[in-house]
Amino acid sequence: MRLLAFTAALLASTACSAEPQTQTQMQPRANEASAPADVTQGPQGPQVAGSNAPVPKNAPAPTARNVPATTGRANIAATTPPVTITTMGQFGDPFSIAFLPDARLLVTEKAGALKLRAADGRVSDIAGVPAVAGGGQGGLLDVAPAPDFATSRTIYLSYAEPRPNGGSSLALMRARLDDAGLGDQRVIWRAGSDGPGGQFGAIIAFAPDGKSLFLTSGERQRFTPAQDPEQALGKILRLTLDGAAWPGNPMFKAGGVRAMTWSSGHRNPYGLVFAPDGRLWEEEMGPRGGDELNLIQPGKNYGWPLVSNGDNYSGVEIPDHPSRPEFQAPVLWWNPVISPGGMIAYTGAMFPAYRGSLFIAGLSSKSLVRVAVNGDLARSAEQWTMGERIRDVAQAPDGAIWVIQDDGKLLRLTPKG
């Protein structure tokens, strides 16, 4: 769900990235554990009364008269992909794909496996992955190589962690990718608010200068935490590379969750990328209707669950964004939904006409959506029919676009001819 900077020498190593996939086993080291010995050690996050209660059915009752949204709707007719599609491998219940500088590919499987696909197609299991709370929307989620991976071999993993007081919490781990698996595993951040629910968000993006990271944290189907400044749910956090609050955050001096918060009022953010001009774009799943593409600005509140251009799954209305103008409205929105998965900002040479575009994986829409971006403006440009649910999308070092389907099939998209 992100793209690393690549040197010319590394680009030259991508020629064999289209080899067929084979499977090998990476053996763990004798002194390596699969998970931290004690999940009560390290950062815990706030534990809020009521977090373990059953998730509610609907958003809070509206407090404003509905003013319908009339601009920004992004639905367009789907078309046949104008690309050549090649099958590159098969995985099990994947969530994220991320390229390393040498064209190897990391793949997370929600059940708790981290796979490494070599440029020649061989696949290894990486040892040392933390224990995860699987099922539903949980499990092993995002993987992101650090900006300095070429020298540090550091990666970051987000996942649903089983918690001793019940339920689960979003956790962020930093580790070193060694030949024998993960070393120096350290949980550097936890959301807290342990309890039930899906919608973890869990997407990792690094600031353009590589000195901090951004993490999306979904509201876990609980609605109101997205507007609670003392909970890390329904937020985009900006953290140091060690998991602490970034000193330049809008409310850094307030301490706690407030100090970590970059923006609030989010539902289930599944895409977070920096455009080449440095603007931060986020997409998130709406409820019944109302998927969003947002331009993220520090300190802004994006309104969920008090406003949405969709409604509750029960059919109960939620006021549209114009009903509460104090909240930041999406730049684009979809109704019917596309059910967005991962997202990239394309910068490669293989598709020069697409440079600067966002590509969004579509789950229920079974599509790949291209959004043209110009500064703070965006428009839905193309929606390619893919025939299966698309979970994530990544840009390879050679500029090819790779996607992974919900059924685990890995695909490489290249120009026709």
Secondary structure as UniProt FT lines:
FT   HELIX           8..11
FT   HELIX           12..16
FT   TURN            17..18
FT   STRAND          22..25
FT   TURN            30..31
FT   TURN            39..40
FT   TURN            49..52
FT   STRAND          83..90
FT   STRAND          94..99
FT   TURN            101..102
FT   STRAND          105..109
FT   TURN            110..112
FT   STRAND          113..117
FT   TURN            119..120
FT   STRAND          122..125
FT   TURN            136..137
FT   STRAND          140..145
FT   TURN            147..148
FT   HELIX           149..152
FT   STRAND          154..162
FT   TURN            164..165
FT   STRAND          168..178
FT   TURN            179..180
FT   STRAND          181..190
FT   STRAND          201..206
FT   TURN            208..209
FT   STRAND          212..217
FT   TURN            220..221
FT   HELIX           224..227
FT   TURN            229..230
FT   TURN            233..234
FT   STRAND          235..240
FT   TURN            241..242
FT   TURN            247..248
FT   TURN            250..251
FT   HELIX           252..254
FT   HELIX           256..260
FT   STRAND          261..264
FT   STRAND          268..274
FT   TURN            276..277
FT   STRAND          280..285
FT   STRAND          291..296
FT   TURN            298..299
FT   TURN            304..306
FT   TURN            313..314
FT   HELIX           321..323
FT   TURN            325..326
FT   STRAND          332..334
FT   STRAND          340..345
FT   HELIX           352..354
FT   TURN            355..356
FT   STRAND          358..362
FT   TURN            363..366
FT   STRAND          367..374
FT   TURN            375..376
FT   STRAND          377..385
FT   STRAND          390..395
FT   TURN            397..398
FT   STRAND          401..405
FT   TURN            406..407
FT   STRAND          409..415
//
